Amino acid sequence: MASITQKEVEYVAQLARLDLTEAEKPLFADQLSHILSYVDQLQGVSTEGVPLTASVAQEEPVLREDTPRECLPVEKALANAPESHNGFFVVPNILEK
């Protein structure tokens, strides 16, 4: 079985901006190791004779006619926003590092 180290879990958690507790780190290492083990099993499955799939979407996209219409008023767009300022949504800064 493929094994994920706790250090690798910490690295992935940092990339995903997750704050894991010390108790969660071994749990996630075990779970990720099981996922990789399952992927290893899938690698052993023969796909000979199975046609390649370039896309799972329909052959021709279904598009509506692009017609101009009235925009949503700013007040209505911001009506349920937790915080707004000068007609814009206020969101937390995520670029700390």
C-alpha positions as CSV (number, residue, x, y, z in Angstrom):
1,M,0.0,0.0,0.0
2,A,1.2,3.5,-0.9
3,S,2.1,5.5,2.3
4,I,1.6,9.2,2.8
5,T,3.7,10.7,5.6
6,Q,2.5,13.3,8.1
7,K,4.9,15.8,6.6
8,E,3.2,15.3,3.2
9,V,-0.2,15.8,4.8
10,E,1.0,19.1,6.4
11,Y,2.3,20.2,3.0
12,V,-1.0,19.5,1.2
13,A,-2.9,21.1,4.0
14,Q,-0.8,24.2,3.7
15,L,-1.5,24.3,-0.1
16,A,-5.2,23.9,0.6
17,R,-5.1,26.5,3.4
18,L,-6.4,24.0,5.9
19,D,-5.6,24.2,9.6
20,L,-5.4,20.6,10.7
21,T,-5.1,19.6,14.3
22,E,-2.4,17.2,15.4
23,A,-5.1,14.5,15.8
24,E,-6.3,15.0,12.2
25,K,-2.9,14.7,10.5
26,P,-2.5,10.9,11.1
27,L,-6.1,10.3,10.2
28,F,-5.7,12.2,6.8
29,A,-2.4,10.4,6.2
30,D,-4.1,7.1,6.6
31,Q,-7.1,8.1,4.4
32,L,-4.9,9.5,1.6
33,S,-2.8,6.3,1.7
34,H,-5.9,4.2,1.2
35,I,-7.0,6.4,-1.7
36,L,-3.6,5.9,-3.4
37,S,-3.8,2.2,-2.8
38,Y,-7.1,2.1,-4.6
39,V,-5.6,4.1,-7.5
40,D,-2.8,1.5,-7.6
41,Q,-5.5,-1.2,-8.0
42,L,-7.0,0.8,-10.9
43,Q,-3.7,1.0,-12.6
44,G,-3.8,-2.8,-12.9
45,V,-7.1,-2.8,-14.8
46,S,-6.8,-3.6,-18.5
47,T,-8.2,-0.9,-20.7
48,E,-7.4,-2.5,-24.0
49,G,-10.2,-2.1,-26.4
50,V,-11.8,0.7,-24.5
51,P,-11.9,3.8,-26.8
52,L,-10.3,6.9,-25.6
53,T,-12.6,9.6,-24.3
54,A,-11.5,13.1,-25.2
55,S,-14.5,14.7,-23.6
56,V,-17.5,13.7,-21.6
57,A,-19.5,16.7,-22.8
58,Q,-22.0,16.6,-25.6
59,E,-20.6,16.8,-29.2
60,E,-22.3,20.1,-29.9
61,P,-22.8,22.6,-27.0
62,V,-26.3,23.8,-26.4
63,L,-26.2,27.5,-26.3
64,R,-28.9,30.1,-25.9
65,E,-29.1,33.2,-28.0
66,D,-26.8,35.9,-26.7
67,T,-29.2,38.8,-26.3
68,P,-28.6,41.9,-24.2
69,R,-30.8,42.5,-21.3
70,E,-31.1,44.7,-18.3
71,C,-28.5,44.3,-15.6
72,L,-29.2,43.5,-12.0
73,P,-29.3,46.7,-9.9
74,V,-26.3,47.0,-7.6
75,E,-28.5,47.4,-4.5
76,K,-30.3,44.1,-5.3
77,A,-27.0,42.3,-6.0
78,L,-25.6,43.5,-2.6
79,A,-28.8,42.9,-0.7
80,N,-27.7,39.7,1.0
81,A,-23.9,40.4,1.1
82,P,-22.5,40.1,4.7
83,E,-20.5,43.3,4.0
84,S,-20.3,45.9,1.2
85,H,-18.5,49.2,0.7
86,N,-19.1,51.8,-2.1
87,G,-21.1,49.3,-4.2
88,F,-18.6,46.4,-3.9
89,F,-18.5,43.1,-2.0
90,V,-16.1,43.1,0.9
91,V,-14.2,39.8,1.3
92,P,-11.4,38.6,3.5
93,N,-7.8,39.1,2.2
94,I,-6.4,35.7,1.2
95,L,-3.0,36.9,0.0
96,E,-1.2,37.1,3.4
97,K,2.0,35.3,2.4
